[in-house]
Amino acid sequence: MNRNKSVALFERAQKTIPGGVNSPVRAFKSVGGTPVFIKKAKGAYLYDVDGNQYIDFIASWGPMILGHAYAPVVEAILEYAPYSTSYGAPTELEIEMAELICNMTPGIDLIRMVSSGTEACMSAIRLARGYTGKNKIIKFDGHYHGHADSFLVKAGSGLATLNIQTVPGVTPGVANDTLVAPYNDLDAVKKLVVENKGEIAAIIVEPVAGNMGCVLPATGFLEGLRKICDEESIVFIFDEVMTGFRLSAGGAQEKLGIQADLVTYGKVIGAGMPVGAFGGKRAIMEHIAPLGNVYQAGTLSGNPIAMIAGYTLLQELKNNPSIYEELNQKTAYLHEGLKKVLTSWGQPFVINRFGSMISVHFSDHPVTDFASAASANNELFKKYFHAMLDQGIYLPPSAFESWFLNNALSYADLDKTIEATHLALSSF
Ligand SMILES: *Cc1c(COP(=O)(O)O)cnc(C)c1O
């Protein structure tokens, strides 16, 4: 496969953009080689600048859940763009978006729109601190909640990919207020809560983890966290930036039957436009300015083009619940096919899956937390990634990332992916 133009663009990009990319994972550092520069995408396929076609298993890290350039979303953007791309003043569309989200997701009384998942999580933590008057937070090893200072402690995929342990620029004061427990280890959380009695404002968790590959919550883990939060007056935050509107129309809260106090959204919510949101119980959300004194703002928050894109996609998801069943079946089909091929290959592997999130780990032990994800054979993943890319299958360029299926994928695409895996493995 010829990628000469991508190679040339990567060289040019590095002259004016740090590392040639505007978000680190895109640089392919974990898997080596040159990133593929994309020209366009439609449905389940990406097309690069050299004219190669790829079956896409990233879906822009989630948002393209119904495929790229989804017609109703594109049409809505084209309809709204001539009205101006921003006003900096309220619109009816923002109310419709808020009403739709409150209607689709459990326990959201009030919701504030922002422009990224990072902003959503950062604001939710500030709100939890302002509301409780406490400073510390508990997060989980390998979970990513965006790049705000408080979260850059053992923060999953992006940092794991680059093997960054501590982030220069995050002050010890901030880092010391972030306590870290292994995912799925309730006892570790209980210990932190006892040791920091009365000091913990919030526990933030990816309900189904997606930033160390896909890692499922152990039975009772999230319920246990809910109980601890209730007993200790800790704000329980679900980071649903990945899982929101992906695992079901009501996200992980609905799918798992657990209610958080605050929930953050991103990715799917904007249909590929820069959108995030945080929302939850009225008693907490009321502390956000201008109702309360916890300040939070955004010049482009609730941007009309972003809102109409997100609103249109969420409407589709709400009105067609069968989408989730279709996605689930496609992902299960891929899971079965990969399992067969990997089993006959004969080396140890683990496939984790929840709904339309799935990941392959070359590991001889179950992958249940960051330590077990990190101890998988990531050299083998590198080879697998490139062997797939060369066959026109675009997987996430890191073993620490979940794959995201989109509903434009056909069973023929999945068969091709399974067959490509077979060919890749037999060449090792
Ligand atoms: C992607 C992600 C974020 C950050 O969202 P951005 O829009 O990239 O800032 C936060 N939390 C989770 C779980 C994510 O997957």
The ligand as an SDF file (V2000), in Angstrom:
LIG
                    3D

 15 15  0  0  0  0  0  0  0  0999 V2000
  -12.0130   11.2940   25.1870 C   0  0  0  0  0  0  0  0  0  0  0  0
  -12.2960   11.2630   26.6490 C   0  0  0  0  0  0  0  0  0  0  0  0
  -12.2500   12.4270   27.4280 C   0  0  0  0  0  0  0  0  0  0  0  0
  -11.7520   13.7380   26.8940 C   0  0  0  0  0  0  0  0  0  0  0  0
  -12.5550   14.2510   25.9000 O   0  0  0  0  0  0  0  0  0  0  0  0
  -11.9400   15.3350   24.8600 P   0  0  0  0  0  0  0  0  0  0  0  0
  -13.1000   15.7500   24.0500 O   0  0  0  0  0  0  0  0  0  0  0  0
  -10.8680   14.6200   24.1120 O   0  0  0  0  0  0  0  0  0  0  0  0
  -11.3820   16.4540   25.6810 O   0  0  0  0  0  0  0  0  0  0  0  0
  -12.6630   12.3420   28.7380 C   0  0  0  0  0  0  0  0  0  0  0  0
  -13.0800   11.1830   29.2720 N   0  0  0  0  0  0  0  0  0  0  0  0
  -13.1270   10.0410   28.5560 C   0  0  0  0  0  0  0  0  0  0  0  0
  -13.6310    8.7930   29.1880 C   0  0  0  0  0  0  0  0  0  0  0  0
  -12.7090   10.0530   27.2380 C   0  0  0  0  0  0  0  0  0  0  0  0
  -12.7110    8.8980   26.5570 O   0  0  0  0  0  0  0  0  0  0  0  0
  1  2  1  0
  2  3  1  0
  2 14  2  0
  3  4  1  0
  3 10  2  0
  4  5  1  0
  5  6  1  0
  6  7  2  0
  6  8  1  0
  6  9  1  0
 10 11  1  0
 11 12  2  0
 12 13  1  0
 12 14  1  0
 14 15  1  0
M  END
$$$$
